[in-house]
Every structure is written in C-alpha cells, then in structure tokens.
Amino acid sequence: MAKESLGYVKLEWTCPSCGTRNPGPQKTCQNCGTPQPEDVKFEQAAEEKLIDNADALAQAKQGPDIYCFYCGTRNPATAKTCSQCGGNLSEGEARRRGEVLGAHRTGPVKKIPCPSCGFLVHPDVPTCPKCGAAIARPAPEPAAEPAPSKPVNRWVGIGIALVLLALAGVCAFLFLGTDELTGRVQTVQWERTINIEQLAPVERETWRDEVPNTAVLGVCTQKVYRVQDQPAENAKKICGTPYTVDQGNGYGEAVQDCQFEVYADWCSYTVDEWQVTDRVALSGDDFNPQWPQNISMNGTRREGARVESYEITFNADGDLYTYTADDVESFNRFQIGSRWILEVNKLGAVVRVQPAGK
C-alpha cells in the first residue's frame, strides 16, 4: 500500500516528577522544570492538530533526535555536536522512530474535570487555568467484564461426546465395512451416446477488451478491474483510517494507507457457440457395443462428446447386485454365468470385484 502523509502533529510527554503533560519538543517540564527523561515515552495528544508553522514543520521533518555517545544528552537530528558536552554526534545513536501510536485524533474532545477544583478543562492543557493544578491524562475506561458463562454439566458434555463417537462409528460401519459374497453374472447392459451440438446464440460477460470480435456487444458498466498502489487514469483513491507515527523527536506524522481502484467496462455480449441440442444413443445386452451410425449433420450441426457406460448385474443367492465397469475391455471379462467375488458395503453397493476362480 502507498503511504500518504496528512501532516505533522505535536506529541506529548508526561513529567515523571509532577505528572504534567508537556509538548513533545519541549525538553523541560513547563510546571516544575524537570528535564525530559532520556527514555521519554511520547504519547498522542487528546486532540491532534496539524502543524502549519514553517519552523515547527522543519523540526518535525528533520528526523529522530540523537543521543550523545559521551553524555547521553538528546540533540536534534541536524546537530553536529552535543549541546551539553560538545561531543561529536557522529558516534551518537538516533532515537527509535516509526512506532504507530494509534488512530489520528481529530475533532473536538470532551472536557474533563480538574482533579483539584473540578473546573472543566481541555484534556490537553498542562495545568488548570483556575487553580494551577497539573492535569494528568485521564485513565482509559476499563473494558467491560464479560458475563460469566454457565458451566456445562459434566455429564451432558460426556453424553454429547458419546453420541458423536457413536455417529462416527455408524458412518465408518456403513461406508468402510464390507462383506464378501460370491455371485454369478446374470445380465449385462451397455449404452453408447453421441452428443449432437448446434451453433446457437448465448449471452456471456467479460471485460470489454476481452469481448470476441464476432460477438454482439451488449450493456457495459464500470467495475473495479484491479487495485494498485500507484495513481492511474480512471482510478478511485481508497484510504484507510489515518494513524499517528512517532518521529522520535517529539513530533508525530499523521499518515494513511491508500490504494487506487482502477475501473474498466464490464460488458455483456452475445456470441454463437456450439451447444448440446440432441443426443443419439444405442444400447444392448450383449458384448458387442457399437456407436450410433448415419447421424445427419450439416453446417450448423456437429458431433460432440461421446459417452459410454457398461453395467453388470450379479446374482448372489437370489439377491441382485449392480456393478459398473470402467471401459469396454473390463466389460468383456464379465461373461454370462461367470463367478465373481463381490465386496459389498452395508448400503448394498458393490465396491470391488475379482474373479472367483473355478
């Protein structure tokens, strides 16, 4: 996905001494003067306003702060020497950046009461304008506890498990268990069918550039042809929820992931295609299967697929069982009166056969 920047915002950090929230770029607490911790954790403001000041924007874009190798002081990304000890920052370590802090927060926010005097204030102000008390970030509301589920009776659970096992056993018995019977071939039956196809108009749908040249074009509508990261002609930009990414310098970048839906014509069309319109069949009860002959054809009719089936009926102690051979060579083995061992499942279907011998 293509990332699109909406702009930059100031993050916040909380003073470890007095709990006051301070603007991200500010290196000391505006309430008590405590220095910003070296391992400071930047957070989103309750309401994130995009920066329009040129100097602040330049600072936000310059990259993560650098820790001095010698004294650990954090310096701006553009600094060459440490502001505290004068050390060369080429050996310093840049602060981590790129952490997604959460969805970009826009729009008005609900005011909160001052913890000291109860005066309603904006969540982003560091101190109460009425009494001067520090305004701590409100704690997130705890998630609702799920209602406790009623325990399932132990014996009910055991009963359900036993029923499922019994059903599985029945299925295995019916489909996997077989009996061996000896039967004789009583009758055979074959059938051979030739499909007859004829040219006839059919309606299809596809992309406009894939419609056959011989087709009659119907109605076309615009549909999403593909989704890509780059803009294109006749494309619609689709973006996800904006989110804030820590830049490692007290600022955050508001970005959103975007893709482009490219549209094209999806069209109906009519074209002549060969379709099965008739079938000619021939059947018999001997071992001389044949295909139908002398089928009338013309310019709009042709022979289609050929289908053949071979069925054998066995008599095993007065009960009849049917088996289907795969091809004519197999079919010819089942001579009338020959003895075969049949594997029959519990549903009465013959699943396998083999000669019984003499």
C-alpha positions as CSV (number, residue, x, y, z in Angstrom):
1,M,0.0,0.0,0.0
2,A,1.1,3.6,-0.6
3,K,1.5,5.7,2.5
4,E,0.2,9.2,2.3
5,S,1.2,11.9,4.7
6,L,-1.5,14.2,6.1
7,G,0.9,16.4,8.0
8,Y,2.7,16.5,11.4
9,V,1.4,16.9,15.0
10,K,3.0,17.6,18.3
11,L,3.2,14.7,20.7
12,E,3.2,14.9,24.5
13,W,5.4,13.5,27.3
14,T,4.4,13.2,31.0
15,C,6.7,14.7,33.6
16,P,7.9,11.9,36.0
17,S,8.0,14.4,38.9
18,C,4.7,16.2,38.8
19,G,2.6,14.4,36.2
20,T,2.2,17.4,34.0
21,R,1.9,16.7,30.3
22,N,4.2,18.7,28.1
23,P,4.6,19.3,24.3
24,G,6.8,16.7,22.8
25,P,9.6,19.0,21.6
26,Q,9.9,20.8,25.0
27,K,13.0,19.5,26.8
28,T,11.9,20.5,30.4
29,C,8.6,20.3,32.3
30,Q,6.7,23.6,32.0
31,N,5.4,23.1,35.5
32,C,8.3,22.0,37.7
33,G,11.4,22.3,35.4
34,T,12.3,18.6,35.5
35,P,14.3,17.7,32.4
36,Q,12.6,15.4,29.8
37,P,13.7,11.9,30.6
38,E,16.3,10.3,28.3
39,D,14.0,7.3,27.8
40,V,11.0,9.5,27.3
41,K,7.8,7.9,26.0
42,F,5.9,10.1,23.6
43,E,2.1,9.9,23.5
44,Q,-0.6,11.3,21.4
45,A,-2.5,14.4,22.4
46,A,-6.2,14.1,23.1
47,E,-6.8,16.3,20.0
48,E,-4.1,16.3,17.3
49,K,-3.9,19.5,15.3
50,L,-1.8,19.5,12.1
51,I,1.2,21.9,12.4
52,D,1.1,24.8,10.0
53,N,4.1,26.7,11.4
54,A,7.1,26.5,9.0
55,D,9.8,26.3,11.7
56,A,7.9,23.6,13.6
57,L,7.3,21.6,10.4
58,A,11.0,21.8,9.5
59,Q,11.8,20.5,13.0
60,A,9.3,17.7,12.7
61,K,10.7,16.5,9.4
62,Q,14.4,16.6,10.3
63,G,14.4,13.1,11.8
64,P,14.8,11.5,15.2
65,D,16.9,13.0,18.0
66,I,20.4,11.7,18.6
67,Y,21.8,10.6,21.9
68,C,25.3,11.8,22.6
69,F,27.7,8.9,22.8
70,Y,29.6,10.6,25.7
71,C,27.0,12.1,28.0
72,G,23.7,10.7,26.7
73,T,22.1,14.1,26.1
74,R,19.5,14.1,23.4
75,N,20.1,16.5,20.5
76,P,18.2,17.5,17.3
77,A,18.9,15.3,14.3
78,T,20.6,18.2,12.5
79,A,23.1,18.9,15.3
80,K,26.8,18.1,14.8
81,T,28.0,18.5,18.3
82,C,26.3,17.8,21.7
83,S,24.6,20.8,23.3
84,Q,25.7,19.6,26.7
85,C,29.3,18.4,26.4
86,G,30.3,19.4,22.9
87,G,31.0,15.9,21.9
88,N,30.9,14.8,18.2
89,L,27.5,13.4,17.5
90,S,28.6,11.3,14.5
91,E,29.1,8.4,17.0
92,G,25.7,9.1,18.7
93,E,22.7,6.8,18.5
94,A,19.4,8.0,16.9
95,R,16.3,7.6,18.9
96,R,13.9,4.9,17.6
97,R,11.2,6.1,15.3
98,G,8.3,4.6,13.4
99,E,6.1,3.3,16.2
100,V,2.4,3.5,15.5
101,L,0.8,5.3,18.4
102,G,-2.8,4.9,17.4
103,A,-5.5,6.4,15.2
104,H,-5.0,10.0,14.3
105,R,-7.2,12.0,16.7
106,T,-9.2,14.9,15.1
107,G,-12.2,16.9,16.1
108,P,-13.4,18.3,19.4
109,V,-12.8,16.3,22.6
110,K,-14.8,16.1,25.8
111,K,-13.6,18.3,28.6
112,I,-12.5,16.7,31.9
113,P,-12.7,18.0,35.5
114,C,-9.6,19.3,37.2
115,P,-8.6,16.8,39.8
116,S,-8.2,19.6,42.4
117,C,-11.0,22.0,41.9
118,G,-13.4,20.3,39.4
119,F,-13.2,23.0,36.8
120,L,-13.8,21.6,33.3
121,V,-10.7,21.9,31.2
122,H,-9.5,20.6,27.8
123,P,-7.6,17.3,28.2
124,D,-4.5,18.7,26.5
125,V,-3.9,21.7,28.9
126,P,-1.0,21.1,31.2
127,T,-2.4,22.9,34.2
128,C,-5.8,24.0,35.4
129,P,-6.3,27.7,34.4
130,K,-8.4,28.2,37.6
131,C,-6.3,26.6,40.3
132,G,-3.0,25.8,38.6
133,A,-3.1,22.1,39.4
134,A,-1.4,19.7,36.9
135,I,-3.9,18.0,34.6
136,A,-3.0,14.3,34.3
137,R,-4.0,12.3,31.3
138,P,-7.3,10.6,32.1
139,A,-7.0,6.8,32.5
140,P,-8.7,4.7,29.8
141,E,-12.0,3.3,30.7
142,P,-11.7,-0.4,31.7
143,A,-13.2,-2.9,29.3
144,A,-16.5,-4.3,30.4
145,E,-16.1,-7.7,32.1
146,P,-17.8,-10.5,30.1
147,A,-20.7,-12.1,31.7
148,P,-19.7,-15.4,33.3
149,S,-20.8,-18.3,31.2
150,K,-22.8,-21.0,32.8
151,P,-20.7,-24.2,33.2
152,V,-21.8,-27.0,31.1
153,N,-22.9,-30.0,33.1
154,R,-20.1,-32.6,33.1
155,W,-22.4,-35.5,32.3
156,V,-24.1,-33.5,29.5
157,G,-20.7,-33.0,27.9
158,I,-19.8,-36.6,28.2
159,G,-23.2,-37.6,26.7
160,I,-22.6,-35.3,23.7
161,A,-19.2,-36.8,23.1
162,L,-20.5,-40.3,23.2
163,V,-23.3,-39.5,20.7
164,L,-20.7,-38.0,18.3
165,L,-18.5,-41.1,18.7
166,A,-21.5,-43.4,18.0
167,L,-22.4,-41.4,14.9
168,A,-18.8,-41.6,13.7
169,G,-18.8,-45.4,14.3
170,V,-22.1,-45.8,12.3
171,C,-20.7,-43.9,9.4
172,A,-17.5,-45.9,9.4
173,F,-19.5,-49.1,9.6
174,L,-21.7,-48.2,6.7
175,F,-19.0,-46.8,4.3
176,L,-15.9,-48.7,5.4
177,G,-17.2,-52.1,6.4
178,T,-17.8,-54.6,3.6
179,D,-19.0,-58.2,3.2
180,E,-17.7,-60.8,0.7
181,L,-20.3,-62.6,-1.5
182,T,-19.9,-64.9,-4.4
183,G,-22.2,-64.1,-7.4
184,R,-22.7,-65.0,-11.0
185,V,-23.1,-62.6,-13.9
186,Q,-26.8,-62.7,-14.7
187,T,-27.1,-59.9,-17.3
188,V,-25.0,-57.1,-18.9
189,Q,-26.1,-53.8,-20.4
190,W,-24.2,-51.3,-22.4
191,E,-25.1,-47.9,-23.8
192,R,-23.2,-45.5,-26.1
193,T,-24.3,-42.0,-26.6
194,I,-23.1,-39.3,-29.1
195,N,-23.9,-35.7,-28.2
196,I,-25.1,-33.5,-31.1
197,E,-24.1,-29.9,-31.0
198,Q,-25.5,-26.9,-32.8
199,L,-24.5,-23.3,-33.2
200,A,-26.8,-21.1,-31.1
201,P,-26.5,-17.6,-29.5
202,V,-25.5,-17.4,-25.9
203,E,-25.0,-14.5,-23.5
204,R,-21.7,-14.0,-21.8
205,E,-20.0,-11.3,-19.7
206,T,-16.4,-10.2,-19.6
207,W,-14.1,-7.1,-19.7
208,R,-14.6,-5.0,-22.8
209,D,-11.1,-5.6,-24.2
210,E,-11.8,-9.4,-24.0
211,V,-15.1,-9.5,-25.9
212,P,-14.6,-11.6,-29.1
213,N,-14.6,-9.7,-32.4
214,T,-17.5,-11.8,-33.7
215,A,-19.8,-11.0,-30.7
216,V,-22.6,-8.5,-30.5
217,L,-21.8,-6.1,-27.7
218,G,-24.5,-5.6,-25.0
219,V,-24.7,-3.3,-21.9
220,C,-21.4,-2.2,-20.2
221,T,-21.0,-1.0,-16.7
222,Q,-18.0,0.3,-14.8
223,K,-16.4,-2.2,-12.3
224,V,-13.2,-2.4,-10.3
225,Y,-10.7,-4.0,-12.7
226,R,-7.7,-4.1,-10.3
227,V,-6.3,-2.4,-7.2
228,Q,-2.8,-0.9,-7.2
229,D,-0.6,1.4,-5.2
230,Q,0.0,3.9,-7.9
231,P,-2.5,6.5,-9.2
232,A,-3.9,5.9,-12.7
233,E,-6.4,7.2,-15.2
234,N,-10.0,6.4,-14.3
235,A,-9.0,5.3,-10.7
236,K,-10.5,6.0,-7.4
237,K,-8.4,6.5,-4.3
238,I,-9.4,4.4,-1.3
239,C,-7.7,5.2,2.0
240,G,-7.8,3.6,5.4
241,T,-8.1,5.2,8.8
242,P,-5.3,7.8,9.4
243,Y,-2.9,7.0,12.2
244,T,0.0,8.7,14.0
245,V,3.6,7.5,13.8
246,D,6.3,8.6,16.3
247,Q,9.1,10.5,14.6
248,G,11.4,10.2,17.5
249,N,11.7,14.0,18.1
250,G,8.6,14.9,19.9
251,Y,6.5,15.1,16.8
252,G,4.3,12.6,15.1
253,E,3.3,12.1,11.4
254,A,-0.3,11.6,10.6
255,V,-0.4,9.1,7.7
256,Q,-2.9,6.9,5.9
257,D,-2.5,3.8,3.7
258,C,-4.1,4.3,0.3
259,Q,-4.7,2.3,-2.8
260,F,-6.2,3.0,-6.1
261,E,-9.2,1.1,-7.6
262,V,-8.9,1.1,-11.4
263,Y,-12.2,0.9,-13.2
264,A,-13.0,-0.6,-16.6
265,D,-16.0,-1.6,-18.7
266,W,-17.6,-4.9,-17.7
267,C,-19.8,-5.9,-20.7
268,S,-22.5,-8.4,-21.7
269,Y,-22.3,-9.8,-25.2
270,T,-24.0,-12.3,-27.4
271,V,-22.0,-14.8,-29.5
272,D,-22.7,-18.1,-31.3
273,E,-21.3,-21.1,-29.6
274,W,-21.6,-24.9,-30.0
275,Q,-24.2,-26.3,-27.6
276,V,-25.6,-29.8,-27.0
277,T,-29.1,-29.8,-28.5
278,D,-29.7,-33.5,-29.0
279,R,-28.3,-36.9,-28.1
280,V,-28.3,-40.2,-30.2
281,A,-28.0,-43.4,-28.1
282,L,-27.6,-47.1,-28.8
283,S,-27.8,-49.8,-26.2
284,G,-27.7,-53.6,-25.9
285,D,-27.4,-56.6,-23.6
286,D,-24.5,-58.4,-25.4
287,F,-20.7,-58.0,-25.7
288,N,-20.8,-56.2,-29.0
289,P,-21.2,-52.5,-28.1
290,Q,-21.4,-50.1,-31.1
291,W,-21.7,-46.4,-31.7
292,P,-24.8,-44.9,-33.4
293,Q,-24.4,-44.7,-37.1
294,N,-25.7,-42.5,-40.0
295,I,-26.3,-39.4,-37.9
296,S,-27.5,-36.5,-40.1
297,M,-25.1,-33.5,-39.9
298,N,-25.0,-30.1,-41.7
299,G,-23.2,-26.8,-41.4
300,T,-24.8,-25.9,-38.2
301,R,-24.6,-29.3,-36.5
302,R,-21.7,-31.4,-35.5
303,E,-20.8,-34.4,-33.4
304,G,-19.9,-33.6,-29.8
305,A,-18.6,-35.7,-26.9
306,R,-19.1,-39.5,-26.8
307,V,-20.3,-41.1,-23.6
308,E,-20.3,-44.9,-22.8
309,S,-21.5,-46.9,-19.8
310,Y,-21.2,-50.6,-19.0
311,E,-23.3,-52.2,-16.3
312,I,-23.2,-55.8,-14.9
313,T,-25.8,-57.5,-12.8
314,F,-24.8,-60.3,-10.4
315,N,-27.0,-62.8,-8.7
316,A,-25.7,-63.8,-5.2
317,D,-28.0,-66.3,-3.5
318,G,-31.1,-64.7,-5.1
319,D,-30.1,-61.1,-4.4
320,L,-29.1,-58.9,-7.3
321,Y,-26.2,-56.5,-7.2
322,T,-25.1,-54.0,-9.9
323,Y,-21.6,-53.1,-10.8
324,T,-20.3,-50.6,-13.4
325,A,-17.2,-51.4,-15.5
326,D,-14.7,-48.6,-16.4
327,D,-14.3,-49.5,-20.1
328,V,-15.2,-52.0,-22.8
329,E,-12.1,-54.1,-22.1
330,S,-13.1,-54.6,-18.5
331,F,-16.7,-55.1,-19.6
332,N,-15.8,-58.1,-21.8
333,R,-14.4,-60.0,-18.8
334,F,-17.9,-60.4,-17.3
335,Q,-19.2,-63.3,-19.4
336,I,-22.7,-64.5,-18.6
337,G,-22.6,-67.2,-15.8
338,S,-19.0,-66.4,-14.7
339,R,-18.4,-66.4,-10.9
340,W,-17.1,-63.4,-9.1
341,I,-16.2,-62.4,-5.5
342,L,-18.1,-59.2,-4.6
343,E,-17.1,-56.8,-1.9
344,V,-20.4,-55.2,-0.8
345,N,-20.8,-52.4,1.7
346,K,-23.6,-52.1,4.3
347,L,-25.6,-50.0,1.9
348,G,-25.7,-52.8,-0.7
349,A,-23.2,-51.2,-3.2
350,V,-20.6,-53.3,-4.9
351,V,-17.2,-51.5,-4.3
352,R,-14.8,-54.1,-5.7
353,V,-14.9,-57.4,-7.7
354,Q,-12.5,-60.1,-8.5
355,P,-12.8,-63.5,-10.4
356,A,-13.8,-66.3,-8.1
357,G,-11.8,-68.9,-9.9
358,K,-13.0,-72.4,-10.8
